[in-house]
Amino acid sequence: MGNRDYIAIVTSKKELSYNLLNEAINKSTQSNFAAKVNEALKNSLVSSSQTATTDGRIYFKVNANTGQAVATIVAFDKNNFSQFTH
């Protein structure tokens, strides 16, 4: 469905339960994936400064305490996905 797929890359100083996080994202009533991830992580999310490079690398800078996390949403254009599978 749609022209894009999305993934969330979550980095945390504290171990997170994939199952609980995934369940919270799936249960969210927010309208888009990024908002669903933000809602699921609302108790531990910390603001960050993110930069994406032209070669696909992502950097972020944050001052996080224990129990805080940073989330980055990556979108994949399905129409151009074949370039990654060769």
C-alpha positions as a LaTeX table, in Angstrom:
\begin{tabular}{lrrr}
\hline
Residue & $x$ (\AA) & $y$ (\AA) & $z$ (\AA) \\
\hline
Met1 & 0.00 & 0.00 & 0.00 \\
Gly2 & 1.18 & 3.49 & $-0.72$ \\
Asn3 & 4.41 & 4.64 & $-2.29$ \\
Arg4 & 6.54 & 4.69 & 0.86 \\
Asp5 & 7.54 & 2.46 & 3.73 \\
Tyr6 & 8.73 & 3.85 & 7.06 \\
Ile7 & 10.93 & 2.52 & 9.83 \\
Ala8 & 11.78 & 3.99 & 13.21 \\
Ile9 & 15.34 & 3.83 & 14.51 \\
Val10 & 15.18 & 4.22 & 18.28 \\
Thr11 & 18.33 & 4.74 & 20.34 \\
Ser12 & 18.16 & 4.60 & 24.11 \\
Lys13 & 20.58 & 4.35 & 27.03 \\
Lys14 & 18.06 & 2.01 & 28.66 \\
Glu15 & 17.00 & $-1.33$ & 27.17 \\
Leu16 & 13.58 & $-1.09$ & 25.53 \\
Ser17 & 11.11 & $-3.89$ & 24.91 \\
Tyr18 & 10.55 & $-4.19$ & 21.16 \\
Asn19 & 7.21 & $-5.93$ & 21.76 \\
Leu20 & 5.88 & $-3.23$ & 24.09 \\
Leu21 & 7.07 & $-0.42$ & 21.83 \\
Asn22 & 5.62 & $-2.05$ & 18.72 \\
Glu23 & 2.31 & $-2.64$ & 20.52 \\
Ala24 & 2.15 & 1.01 & 21.61 \\
Ile25 & 2.85 & 2.18 & 18.04 \\
Asn26 & 0.17 & $-0.13$ & 16.64 \\
Lys27 & $-2.42$ & 1.01 & 19.23 \\
Ser28 & $-1.75$ & 4.71 & 18.67 \\
Thr29 & $-4.59$ & 6.73 & 17.19 \\
Gln30 & $-2.22$ & 9.33 & 15.69 \\
Ser31 & $-2.57$ & 9.99 & 11.95 \\
Asn32 & 0.96 & 9.19 & 10.75 \\
Phe33 & 3.84 & 6.89 & 11.64 \\
Ala34 & 6.11 & 9.57 & 13.10 \\
Ala35 & 3.34 & 10.78 & 15.40 \\
Lys36 & 2.60 & 7.19 & 16.46 \\
Val37 & 6.26 & 6.63 & 17.37 \\
Asn38 & 6.41 & 9.94 & 19.26 \\
Glu39 & 3.28 & 9.02 & 21.20 \\
Ala40 & 4.62 & 5.54 & 22.02 \\
Leu41 & 7.85 & 7.07 & 23.36 \\
Lys42 & 6.27 & 10.13 & 25.00 \\
Asn43 & 7.60 & 9.28 & 28.47 \\
Ser44 & 11.21 & 8.89 & 27.38 \\
Leu45 & 11.69 & 10.90 & 24.18 \\
Val46 & 14.27 & 13.69 & 24.23 \\
Ser47 & 14.75 & 16.36 & 21.56 \\
Ser48 & 17.75 & 16.05 & 19.30 \\
Ser49 & 19.50 & 17.79 & 16.45 \\
Gln50 & 19.48 & 15.57 & 13.36 \\
Thr51 & 21.36 & 15.82 & 10.09 \\
Ala52 & 21.03 & 13.56 & 7.07 \\
Thr53 & 23.83 & 13.47 & 4.52 \\
Thr54 & 23.54 & 13.05 & 0.76 \\
Asp55 & 25.11 & 9.59 & 0.99 \\
Gly56 & 22.37 & 8.36 & 3.34 \\
Arg57 & 24.10 & 8.63 & 6.71 \\
Ile58 & 22.16 & 10.05 & 9.65 \\
Tyr59 & 23.79 & 11.87 & 12.55 \\
Phe60 & 22.15 & 13.19 & 15.67 \\
Lys61 & 23.35 & 15.06 & 18.71 \\
Val62 & 21.63 & 14.86 & 22.08 \\
Asn63 & 22.18 & 15.29 & 25.81 \\
Ala64 & 20.25 & 12.31 & 27.19 \\
Asn65 & 19.92 & 10.97 & 30.69 \\
Thr66 & 19.27 & 7.35 & 31.59 \\
Gly67 & 15.80 & 6.36 & 30.46 \\
Gln68 & 15.66 & 8.83 & 27.59 \\
Ala69 & 15.50 & 7.89 & 23.94 \\
Val70 & 15.89 & 9.44 & 20.49 \\
Ala71 & 13.83 & 8.35 & 17.49 \\
Thr72 & 14.59 & 8.85 & 13.82 \\
Ile73 & 12.03 & 8.05 & 11.13 \\
Val74 & 13.39 & 6.84 & 7.78 \\
Ala75 & 11.19 & 6.72 & 4.66 \\
Phe76 & 11.84 & 4.40 & 1.74 \\
Asp77 & 10.39 & 5.26 & $-1.65$ \\
Lys78 & 8.98 & 1.97 & $-2.99$ \\
Asn79 & 9.37 & 3.15 & $-6.59$ \\
Asn80 & 13.16 & 3.42 & $-6.16$ \\
Phe81 & 13.61 & 0.47 & $-3.81$ \\
Ser82 & 15.09 & $-1.76$ & $-6.52$ \\
Gln83 & 18.33 & 0.25 & $-6.43$ \\
Phe84 & 18.99 & $-1.16$ & $-2.94$ \\
Thr85 & 18.43 & $-4.81$ & $-3.84$ \\
His86 & 21.08 & $-5.23$ & $-6.55$ \\
\hline
\end{tabular}
